[in-house]
Amino acid sequence: MVNKKLIRDLLNESACSHNKEKKSSCDKPKPGATSGGCAFEGSQIALFPYADAVHLVHSPATCIGASWETRATLTSHNGENNTVTGYTTDVSTNDVIFGGDKKLEDAINYIVEHKNPKAIFVYETCVTAMIGDDMDTTCARLEEKHNIPIVVVHSPGFVGGKNLGSRLGAESVLHQLIGTREPEEIHPFGINLIGEYNVTGDMWQYTPILEKIGIKVVSTLAGDGRIENIQMAHTAKLNVIVCAKSLITLCRKMQEKYQIPYISISFYGRRDTSNAIRSIVNAFGDPELTARAEAIIAEEEAKLEEALIPYRKILNGKKAILNTGGNKSWSIASALQDIGIEVVATSVRKATLEDKEIAAQYVDILMTDPGSEQAKLIDEHNVDILLAGGRSLYTAIKKKVAFVDVNQEKKVSYGAYGGLVNLAKDVCHAVNNRVFKVVGTPEPWGN
């Protein structure tokens, strides 16, 4: 069942930047408002990259459409990739009246028999929360019967938005998975990647570099993740928050419970990637590790600068507006500047207080209402390209400027050094694509 005290605690996270000076709550849910995603969607998105687990939504079939296959969270899992199939108990009117516990039990038994997953995540939704299905008892009994982890995620949509849902998903992992398995040996430079979902393979751009330096990724939450690895996350020496600031609660609680410190970094752009590597290495305080890291950073930056030469010639003097969310409001701005583009404005509508403060160091104009501001700024500053989510494509077409999708629908990775080359390539293609000028021209028969 929904834990009201837990919800209050998560909304009043002491480690959030807005609580450093004056205590204030995170955004509370507004009744009836799920614009931007509900808590269920947030929890499933946060945990969905575990491909060796089955994700079972205890709900009417329509709920599963909220987050299934919305992101290209790539996996290197050699077995069956369970994220490509949606699983639901398909709660019906009869189940609302008589209870859906039996249907949940039958679904879990079927999944274990036919899919043999490493774990099962079972998501509570609005309907099953309101009818009061005893999911915890059912799943605990079946976990003992089948001897695999069955993780109950209490994140019905009505409790709040996606940010809160991510925290609720992490809470379930913390209390039901982390610390339930011990490794054969503990690596002296082991880290957990928190909030890295490996969208379009971003994680694979920098993990080989970390491994080359001597850093071992113990586990991830949840990009290219493995259930057995997250069970051993308590043995890491450092937690690294890569993107989702919402998961700072998990890191704080792991610091209190397992004495694991945490840092927050970004792997977008040359400067931020190099600084991220240095932050990770410096946290260990090992001279040999630091020296090796600096040598590899110098090597990677040299290769990057050579690869960017042809693109910088095309992008010199170009202006851009960035409309995305979270830490991308400043990290992608930094990446664009690294390839020679002037970033006129960036959106901070979905950014935390900390993200807004960092964004102000990179960009002068911070948009709080990009829907109404970006079109005006494109005209005022003679902008060449708009980088945003798919919903802003119409603005680019209307204003006859180039467009690149940098949100979760993007098709290639923009992470780390290699991803920066991909970003430069895509921006160049967009700027040189005459279609944006053509489609923004009035039809000839209208004159």
N, C-alpha and C positions, 0 to 999 in steps of 0.2 A: 504494500500500500504506500501511498505518497507520504513521505516524512516531512511534515510542515516545518519542523525545527531545522532540518537539513536545508530546505529551500531558503529559509531566512538566513542561515549561516553562509550559504553560497552567494547570496545576494549582498552580503555584508563582508566580503572577503577582505581580511586585514592586509593582505599583501598587494591588493590592487593599488594603483598609483593614486587614485582619487581619495584614498584613505590615509595617505601619508601625512597630510597636514590637517585637513578637516574631514572627519568621518562622514561619509555619505554612501547611500546604498547604490548598487548597480541598478540598471533600469528594471523596474518591476513590470510584471505582465499587465497588459491592458485587456480587460474582458472583451472577447470577440475579435481581437486584433491579432492575426497571425501573419501579417505582411512581413516578408523577410524570413519566414520560417518559424516553426514552432519548436518546442523543447524536444519532442520525439524526433523530429527531423535532425536537430542538432546532435542528439545522442547517437543516432544511427550513422550520420556522416562521420562522426568522430571515431567510431569503432568499425565501420564497414570495411576498411582496408585489410582486416584480418581474414585472409582468403582461406585459411585452413579451419575456420569456424563457420558454422551455419548461423545465419541471422534470421531468427524467427519472430515475426511481428504478430503479437496476439491482439487481433483487431479485425474489423471488417476489411474486406479485400482492398477497398479504396485507399486505406491509410498507407499502404506500401508504396503507392505512387509518389509520396512526398519526397523520398530521398533515394529510391533505388535507381542506380545507374546515372546519377546526376553528375558524377565526377569520374574522370579517367584516372582512378587510383591504381596505378600499375603494380603488379606483383611478380616476383620471380619464383613463386611457389611452384614446385614441380608436380604436385598432386592436383586434385580437382580444385578449381577456382570457384569457391562457393559464392562469390560476390556477383557473378553474372546471372544468378537465378534468384528471384524473389520468393521468399517463403512467408506464408501467412496462414493463420488458423481459420480465416474467413468466418469470423463471428457473425451469426445470423440473428434474426429477431427472436427465435426460440432460445438461443444462447443468452441473449439479454434478459429474458424472462427467467430461465432456469439455471443460468450460470454456464460459463464456458470452460470450467476446469477440466472436464472430461475430454473436451475437444483438444485442449492444450496437451494433455497427457498423451492422447493418441498421436498428435503431431510429433511430439518429441520421440516417442517410440518408433515411429515411421522413419524419422530422420536418422536416428542411430542405426537402425537396421539397414537402410538403403544408402546412406551417405558416409557413415563412419567418420564423422568430423573429429577434430582435436578438442572442440568445445562447441557449445551452443549458446548464443546470446538470445535471450528472450525479452522482447521489448513490450512494456506496458503502454497502452495508448489511452486516449480519452474515454472510449467506450468501456474498456475492461477495468479502468480505474473507477469509473462511476458505478458499475454493477458490482464491484467488490470481489472479483475473482481472487482467490488465495494463491497467487502465483508462487510466492516464496515457499509455501509448504509443498506444493506440487513439484516444483523444480528441485527442491532439496531431496525429496524422496526419490525422484528419478535420477538425480546425480549419484546417489548412493547405489541405486540399482544398476546403472550403466557404467559407473566408475569413470565418468568424464566430467569436466567442469560444465555446469549449466548456470550461466550468469544472468541473473534477473536485473533488468535495467528499468527502474521506475522513472519514466520521463514522459508522462502524458502531456499532450500538447497544451492543455489549458493552464499549466503551471508557469509558462513563460516562453521566451524566445529561444533561438538556436544557441546563443551563447550559454544560457543556463543549461540547455540540454547537453552541451559538450561537457560541462562540469559534472552533471549527473551521470553521464556515461563513464567519466573518469573515476567517479566515486565507486561505481560498481566494480571497475577493474581493480581499484586499490584494495577494496575489502574482500573481493572474491577470487582474485587471481594473483596479484603481486605478493611474493613471499611464500608461495605454496610449492616451490621447487628449488632445489639447491644445485648449483653447477659443480662440475668436477674440479674446476679451478677458477679462481677469481683473478681477472686481469687487472694489473695495477693502473691502467689508463682506460678503464671502461666507462662508457657514457650511455645514457638513455636519451633518445631523441623524442621530445614531447611536442605534440602539435604538428608534426610533420606527416602529411598524408600521402606524400609521393605522387601528387597530381602531375600527370604527364611525365613522371620519372624525375622530378626535381631532386629527389634524394640521391639518385644514382649519379648526379653530377658532382657531388662533393664527398660522398662516403669513400670512394676509392682514394681520394686525396688524404682523408683522415687516416685511413688504413695504412697508406704509404708512410705517413708520419709516425705511426705507431699507436694510434687511437683505435680502440675496439668499440664498435657499437653493440652493446649488450642487448638492447631491445628498442623498439619504437612503439609509440602510441600515435598513429597505428600504421603508418605507411610501410608497405611491404613487410608487415609484422607477422610474427609467429607466436602462437599461444604459449609454447614452451619457453620462449625467450622473455615474454612479458611476465611470466611467473617468476623469473629470476631477476627481474628489474631491481630488486632490493640490494643486489650485490654490486651495482655500478657505483662509481666514485663521484659521478657528476650527472646532474640532469640538465639538458640543454633544451630550452623552449625555442622552437624554430619559428613558429608562426602563431598558433592559437594562444593568445594571452589569457583566454578563458581558463586554460589548464594550469594557471599559476597556483590555484588552490591545491591541485594534486602535488605539485612540486613542494609547496610549503609543508603539506602534511607528510610527504616522504622525508623531508629534511627533519621534521620533528620526530618521526617514528624510526627512521633508518640513518639519520645524520648524513644525508646526501645533500650537499649544497646545489644551488641551481643558478644558471645564468640565462639571459634572453638575448638571442642574436638573430641576424638575417643573412641569408645566402643569396641575395639578389645584388648583382653589380660587382665590379672589381673591388672597390674600396670596402664594401660591407662583407664580402666573402673573405678577404684577407683579414679584416678585423675580427670576423667570427672565428676563423681558425686560431688567431692569436689569443682571443678570449678563452677558448677551450683549452689551449695549451698552457696559458698562464695560470689557469685555475689549478693545474697540477704542480706548478712550481719546480719542474724538473729541467735543469740546464741542457741536458742532451736532447730532450724532447723539443725544447724551445729552439735550439740551434738547427735541428733537423727541419722543424716547421718553417723557419725563416728561409732556409735554402730552397725548400720546395715551393714556398710562396713566390720567391724571386723567379724561379724557373717557370711557374705557371703564369705569372704576370707577363713575363717576357714573351711567351708563346701567344698569350691573349693580345698583347699590343700589336704584334705582327699580324694576327688574324683580323684585327679591326681596321687596319689601314685603308682598305678599299671602301669600307662602309662609312668611315669618318669623312671621307671626301664628299660623299653624297649627302650626308646628314649635317654637314657644317652649316650653321646658321638657321637650322630648322627649329621651329617652336612647337611645343606639344602641351596638351592638357590631359591630366590623368584623373580618371574617375573610377576608383576601386575602393576597397575597404581594408580595415585592420592595419597591420604593419606594412601592407603593400602600398598604402597611401604615401609612405616615404621611401620604402626600400626600392620600389620600381622607379620612383623619381630619381633616386640615386643612380640606379642602373642606366636610366636614360641620359643622365648627365655624363656618365662614364663613356657613352658612345658619341658624345658631342652635341646632344640636343638640349636646348633651353626649355626647362619645364616652367610654364607660365603659372599654372595653378594645379592643385591637387585636392581631391575630395576628402574631407575628414568626417563625413556624416556618420560612418560606421566605425570610427576610430576611437580608441581609448584616450584618456587624458595624456598618458605617456606618449602614445603615438602622435597625438597632436603637437606635443612639445618638440618631438624629434622632427616631425614634418616641417615645422616652422624654421628649422635650421637649414633645410634643403630648398624650400619653396616659399616665395613671398605671399602668394594668395592661397588661402585655405578656404575651400568651398564647403559650406554647411548645408546648402541646398543645391546640389549640382544639377538637378533637373531643370531648374530655372536659370542657373548662373552660367553653365558651360556654353550655351549658345551665344550669349551676350559677350562672353570673354573671347570666344573664337573670332568674333567680328572686331572687337576692340584691339586685340593684340596680333591680328593677322596670323592666326595659328595655322600650322600645316597639317597637324595630325591629332586625332583624339584617340586615346587609349582607355578602354573601359570594358564593361560587360556588354553582352549582346543587345540589351535594351537601349543602349545609346547609339546603336548603328544608325537609326533614323536621323538623329541629330547630325551625325557626320555627313550623311547623304544630303540632307537639307542644306547644310552649310558648305557643301562641295569640298570637304577636307578628307584626307586619308583616315582610315580606321584600322585599329588592331585590337582584337579581343585579348585582354590580359587576365580575365577572371577564370573561374573553374572550367569554363567551356573551351579554353585554349587547347590547341592540339599538340604543341611541342613545349618542351621545358625551357624556361627562362632562368633557371637556377644556376648559381655559381659561375665559374669562368666560361665553361662551355655553353651554358644557357644564355650568357650575355651575347655571344656570337649569334645564337639563334634569334635573340631579340633584335639585334642590329640588322640581321638579314630580313626578318619579317617587316620591320619598320621601313627599310629601304624598298622592299617590294610594294608596300602599301603606298608610300610616297610617290613612287614611279608609276603606280597603277592609274591609268587615265579614267577608269570606270567611275571613280568618285566625282570627277568633274562632269562626266557625261550624264550620270543619273540625277545629278542635281540641277540639270538644265531643263527649263520649261519645254514641254512637248511642242514641236514645230507647228502642229496643226491647231494649237491653241492661240496663235497670233492672229 
